[in-house]
Amino acid sequence: MISVHRSDDRYRGGDEAAGIVTRHALSFGPHYDPENLRFGPILACNEESLAPGAGFEEHPHSHTEIVTWVVEGELTHRDSAGHSTVVRAGDVAHLSAASGVRHVERNDGTGPLTFLQMWLAPLEPGGEPSYTVVPGIADSTPYAMPCAGAMLHVRRLATGERTAVPDAVRAYVHVVRGRVALDGEELGPGDAARITGAEGVEAVAVAGAGAVELLVWELAG
């Protein structure tokens, strides 16, 4: 089964007066929909846009695996475990909140910042928090998250190229840029497909729509 979810249908949040625009794919905070709480281990998939100087001041997380993908700009991250870094487009950043951590996320640059942030539920609670950044991850290098029974694949396609969606219990496909055809549907930037129990599904880059970048989650549960 494949369910397509459009960018324009996301719940709108954030604080525009503070330079923060957020769009939620799943129920989040005051945006509650009992039919759209989670997809397998994925608890949230938020598109965040921060103006220069804007950001999220220190706040806590626990028992959550948080993966960040920068679309444009640079994201400054600092946390209570002593990590401080700048995340750029093409990097995979993974904060394992474990038993508890506090962090800051800001746009300390001079240009706009847009990033995608995905929260996953761990298979087991507790443990020590950790933070990992894989700079410039390649298409052929999936990022494994056994702690959540998940694996992230980055796919970049030229016009007409195709890629297989992993045969898995569940798969979540998010279009970062470009347009793809997937099971008879055309998806554009910010659109996503939630796939359950499907086999032999392919995504094909649509002609004339420019280069395609996809984030594909392979989920064991």
N, C-alpha and C positions, 0 to 999 in steps of 0.2 A: 504494500500500500504506500502511495506517495501523496503527501499533502503539501501543497505550495502555499507559502506565506509571503505576502508582498510587503515591501519596505514601507509603503504608505499606510499600511494597516497596523504598524507598530504603535504601542502606547507612547505618548509623548510625556517627557518629564524634564528634570533638570531645573535650572534657574537662569533664565535668559538674561535677567538683569545683572547676574554675576558672571556672564559669559559662558554658561554651561548649557548645552542642549543635549538631551538624552532621548533615545528612542529604544523602547524595550520590546523584545520579541516574545517574552513570556511574562506572566504575572510577576510584578516587582513592586515592593513598597505599597503605595496606595492604589496601584493599578492591579486589581484582583479580578481574575477570571477563573472560576473553578474548573473550566474546561481547558485551561491553558496554563497549568501550573509548572510542568516540567516535561522534558522529553528524555526518557531514560535517565542517565546521570546528569544531564544538562539542566541546570537550575535557572540560568539566565544567559541571555545573549544581548548585550547592550551596545548600541552605537553611541559613542560619546564624541562631542565636538567642544573643544575648549578654545576660547579666545586667548591671545597672548596675555600672560599674567594670571589667567584663571586656573582653577584647579580644585581638588578635593583635599581639604585640610586633614590632619591626622584623624584616622577613624579605625575602629577595630574590625577584625574578621576572625572567625574560628571555624574549623571543620569544613573548609571549602578549598577547592583547587581552582585558582584563578589564572586564566590564560589571557594574555593581552597581545593583540596584533595591531600595529600602527599602520594606518592607511596613508596618512600625510602628516608631516611635521615630526616633532620629537617630544617624547613623554619622559619627564623626570620622575623617578621613583626613589623614595627613601622609606625605610621601615625600622621598626624597633629592634630587629635582629641585627642591625648594623649594616644593611645593604643600601647602597646608593649608586644609581646608574641612570643612564639615558637610553631609552628604548627607541629605535628608529625603524622605519619601514623595512620589512623583510626579516626582522628579528622576532623570535618567539620568546616571550617572557612568561614565566610560570612561578606564581607565588603559592606555595603550599602553606595555608594558614594554620593547619594542624590544631594544636590545643589553644592557640591564640597568638595574634600578632597585630600590631598597629602599623599603618603606613600612610604616606602622603603621595598624591599623584598630581602633578602640575604641568602646565605649559609654560616653561621658563624661556621659551624662544620668542622670536619676533614675528613669526608667522602663525597661521592657523594650525590647529592640531585636531586630527580625527583618528580615533582608534576604536577597535572592536574589542569588547571584553566578555569572555565566556566563563561562567562559574559552573563547576561540576562538583557533585557530591562524592566524597571519598568512600571507598568500600569499608574502611574502618576509621573510627574517630580517633582523635588524640595524636600523639607524636610531637616531634619538634618542628617548628616552622622552618621552611627553606625557601630560597629564591634562586632561580636559574634563568639565564638568558642565553639563547642560542643565536648568535649573530648571523644574519644573511642565510637563513636555512634554505637548502636546495630542494628541488622537487623530489629528488630521489632519496631524501632523508626524512622519513616520518618521525614525528616526535611522540614517543611512547609515554603513556601515563598509566602504568599498571595500578597505581593507587586508586584510580577511578574506573578501571576496566575500559580504557579509551586510548585511541591513537589518533593524532592529528596529521593529516596529509595536506600539503600545500601543492596546488596544481596551477601551473601557468601555461596557457594555451595560445597559439597563434590561430588566425582565421582558419576554420575548417578542421582544426585538430580536435581530437576526442580523447577522453580519459574515462576509464572504468571507475564507477563508484564501488567501493569494496562490498562484497557480499557479506553482510553482517546481520546480527539481530536487529540493530538499528544503525542508520547512517544519517548524518545531518550535513547538508551542503549549503554553504553560504557564499553568495557571489560578492566578492569585494569590488571588482571592476570588470567592465566588459559585459557581454551578454552570451548566454548559453541556451541550447535546446536540451531539455531533459524530459524524456517520456511524453513528448508531444506538447510540452509547455515551454514557453520562452521566459527566462529569468534574467533580470537586470541587476544593477548594483543595489545591494541591500536586501534583495529577495533571498529566500531560503526554501529548501525542500527538506521535509522530514520523511524519512523512508523507513518502513518497517517490513522486515522479512522479504525484501525484494532481491532478485538475482538478475545479473546480466544488465544492470542499468548503466547507461553511458551518458556523459555530458559532452556536448559538441559545441565548440566556439562558433557563434553566429557570424556569418560573413559581413564585413563592413562595419562591425561594432568595435573594432580595436582589440588590443590584447586583453586576454581574460586572466583573472586571478581568482581562484577558488580556495576556500577552506573546507576541507571534508573531514568530518569526525566519523571514525569507525568505532562503534559502541558495542560492547559485549552484552549489555543488558538494557 
